[in-house]
């Protein structure tokens, strides 16, 4: 798990707010249209993730710190969170930092 969080720190960062979509409501609608619907529980999960991520980005939290604050139980959950952010245009992959 720590390795996966470390990878997030090395290879991902927030997409600037100026990127598309520019507001949370549009982001949620975009994800809703692009994520496979797996029931109300799943919808609630990714909606909460997006709302929390939007707030964290506004407060300039580090992406890896925010991911860890979501208390993922395993590397799969980390990957799921990152996929939601990618679909919502909230994170981007970067070159490895030195």
GURO-148556 format. One record per atom (N, C-alpha, C): x, y, z; residue in one letter. Coordinates in steps of 0.001 Angstrom, whole numbers, plus 524288, in hexadecimal, padded with zeros to 5 digits. Each point is the difference from the previous one (the first is absolute). Layout:
BEGIN
XYZA/...
end
This chain:
BEGIN
803307FB5A80000X/7FCD0804A680000X/80360804ED80000X/803F98001180359X/80367804918002EX/802C4800DB7FAC6X/801637FBBE7FD62X/80275800687FADEX/7FC50802977FC1EX/7FB0D7FE878001DX/7FC25802487FC5FX/7FF38805C980124X/7FFC580185804FDX/7FF878058A80163X/804E4802ED7FE3CX/8048B7FD8F80097X/804E1802627FE3BX/7FFEB800D17FA10X/7FDE27FC377FD27X/7FF8A8008C7FA4DX/7FC73804927FE98X/7FBCE800B2802F1X/7FC8F804807FF0CX/8032080503800BAX/803248002D80419X/8032B804A28010DX/803D7801107FB8CX/8024F7FBE37FDD3X/803EF800A57FBE8X/7FDC08011C7FA9EX/7FB827FDBA7FEC8X/7FE3C8000B7FA8EX/7FAE0802D07FEEAX/7FD9D80265803FAX/7FAFA802987FF2CX/7FFDB80532802D9X/7FD25803AC7FDD7X/7FEF9804E6802ABX/7FA9A801F87FE55X/7FE15803D7802F4X/7FAE4802357FEB4X/80019802807FAA0X/7FBCB7FF717FD26X/7FF3A802F37FB35X/7FE9E8058F801AFX/80254803F27FD9DX/7FE978055B80185X/7FA1E800EB7FF89X/7FDF58032C80355X/7FA61801077FFFBX/7FE40802597FACDX/803858027A7FD3BX/7FEA7802557FAF8X/7FED47FBEA7FBD8X/801567FB1B80121X/7FEE87FBD07FC48X/7FA2E7FEE87FF9CX/7FE787FCF67FC1FX/7FA7C7FEB07FF55X/7FEC27FB2F80327X/7FB9A7FF6680252X/7FBEB803ED800E6X/80186803BE8045FX/7FDAC8048D7FFF9X/801A4804328037FX/7FCDF800668050BX/7FC1D7FCB6800ACX/7FD0080038804D5X/7FE927FA7D801C1X/7FEC77FF85804F0X/7FF027FAE58024DX/7FB2F7FD5F7FDB4X/7FBD8802EE7FF21X/7FB317FDB07FDE2X/800FC7FD997FAA9X/802CF802C87FCA5X/801477FDF37FACDX/803937FB4380073X/803A480025803B0X/8037C7FB91800D7X/7FCE47FB2780186X/7FC6080098803A9X/7FCCA7FB95801B3X/7FCCD7FDE37FB76X/7FD9E8036C7FCE7X/7FCED7FE417FB79X/8036F7FD207FC0EX/804B08020B7FF1FX/8039B7FD8D7FC48X/8016C7FA7B801C9X/801427FF6C80503X/801597FAD880207X/7FB4E7FC5F7FFB9X/7FB778020080158X/7FB397FCD97FFD0X/7FF157FDD27FA89X/8011F803167FC03X/7FF3F7FE4A7FA9BX/804257FC137FE43X/804938001B80285X/8045D7FCDC7FE22X/8016F7FB5180358X/7FDC77FFA78049CX/801537FB9280361X/7FBAE7FBEE7FF8FX/801877FB2D8001EX/7FC1C7FBD87FFBBX/7FCD38001580503X/7FAF68005E7FF75X/7FC9C8004080497X/7FF9A7FA9D80280X/801347FFDD80515X/7FFDC7FB16802D8X/7FC4A8004B804A4X/7FC65803A77FFE4X/7FC408006A80444X/800C4804E880331X/7FC3F8010D8034CX/7FFE6804D08030DX/804AE80080803A5X/801B07FBB980257X/804788003F80396X/804E0801DF7FD26X/800DA7FE097FB4CX/8048B801A17FCF4X/7FF83805BB7FE7AX/7FB5B801BE7FE66X/7FF2A8057C7FEA2X/8014480386804A1X/7FE4A7FE6B80499X/8010180315804B8X/805DD8003D80121X/802B07FB9D7FF36X/805A47FFD4800EEX/802DA803E57FC8DX/7FF447FFB17FADEX/803118036B7FCA2X/7FE52805AE8006BX/7FB0F800FD80149X/7FE4C80568800C7X/802BD80252804C0X/800547FCFF80440X/802C4801DB804AFX/805CD800D47FEDCX/802517FC7D7FCFFX/80580800907FE85X/800D18051B7FD13X/7FCB9801107FC29X/80098804CC7FCEAX/7FF42804DE80350X/7FC197FFF58035FX/7FEFD804938034DX/8049880104803ACX/802007FBDB80258X/804708008780388X/804E4801C07FD0EX/800E17FDC67FB6BX/80495801597FCD9X/7FFC0805AF7FE3FX/7FB70801BB7FE72X/7FF628056D7FE3BX/80182803B98046EX/7FE0E7FEE3804AEX/8012B803358048FX/805D27FFD68014AX/802507FB5E7FFCBX/805947FF7080136X/80359803047FC1FX/7FE997FFB77FB07X/80303802DA7FC0AX/7FF9E805E0800ECX/7FB48801D380159X/7FF418059180118X/80353801C4804A4X/800A27FC7F803CBX/8031380145804A7X/805CD7FED57FF45X/801697FE4D7FB3FX/8056E7FF057FE74X/802997FB8A80309X/7FCE77FC1180149X/802437FB4C80259X/8030A7FD207FBCDX/804047FD4180190X/802D47FC9E7FC6AX/7FC717FB707FE8EX/800147FE737FB13X/7FC9D7FBC87FE2FX/800EF7FAF98030FX/804EB7FE78800B0X/801257FB1D802C9X/7FE1380038805A5X/800898048580282X/7FE108008D80559X/7FA157FF7980029X/7FD64802567FC29X/7FA4C7FF937FFD0X/7FE5A7FA4E7FF1FX/8029D7FD4B7FC62X/7FEA87FA837FF05X/8008B7FCDE80505X/80433800D7802D2X/800BE7FD2B804E8X/7FBB680162803F1X/7FE2E804D97FFFBX/7FBDD8019A8039EX/7FAD07FD4E7FEDCX/7FF727FDBE7FB50X/7FB3A7FD317FE9EX/7FFE37FA918026AX/804377FE9280298X/800827FB09802C9X/7FEE77FB447FC85X/802BC7FFAD7FB7EX/7FF3C7FB647FCB1X/801E87FB1E802CCX/7FD3B7FBB77FF37X/801427FB1C802B9X/804177FCC17FD27X/800B18010A7FAE8X/803C77FCF97FCF3X/801768030F7FB16X/803B77FDF07FD10X/801DC802A97FB47X/7FBAD8007B7FBEAX/7FC6E7FC397FFE8X/7FBA2800457FC50X/7FCA7804D580108X/7FEF88012D804EFX/7FCE18049F80144X/802D7805097FE88X/80525800108009FX/8030B804887FE49X/7FF5D800B27FA1DX/800847FBBF7FD20X/7FF6F8003E7FA50X/7FA8C801CA7FE72X/7FC067FE41802D3X/7FA9F8018D7FEE5X/7FF46805E5800D4X/80222802028043EX/7FFB48059B80119X/802BA803147FBB5X/804A37FE437FE73X/802EA802CC7FBF1X/7FD227FFDF7FACBX/7FD657FBA37FEDAX/7FD097FF957FB1CX/7FB72803E080001X/7FD518008080465X/7FBB3803C48006BX/8020B805857FF08X/8046F801558025EX/80239805337FF3AX/801B9800D87FA5EX/802077FBE57FD8EX/801A48006E7FA89X/7FB45800F37FC79X/7FBD97FD10800CDX/7FB42800C47FCDAX/7FDD680580800CCX/80051801E9804CEX/7FE0C8053880138X/803C1804637FEB9X/804467FECC7FD71X/803EF803E07FE76X/8021E802E3804C5X/800BE7FD2880451X/801ED80288804BBX/805A57FEA78012FX/802237FC197FD73X/8058D7FEC2800CDX/8027B7FEA97FAD4X/80518800BC7FFCFX/802EC7FEB47FB45X/804F67FD1B80181X/801E27FCDE7FC5EX/804E87FD40800C7X/8046A803AB7FE99X/8043F7FF8F802DFX/8047D803687FF27X/804E47FCA17FF83X/80432802787FE5DX/8050E7FD4D7FFDFX/801D27FF3C8059DX/8035A7FC2E800C1X/801FB7FF008053AX/8030F804B1801EAX/7FECA801AE804BFX/802E2804578025BX/805247FDF980232X/803D08035E80019X/805087FE7780238X/800F3802C78051BX/
end
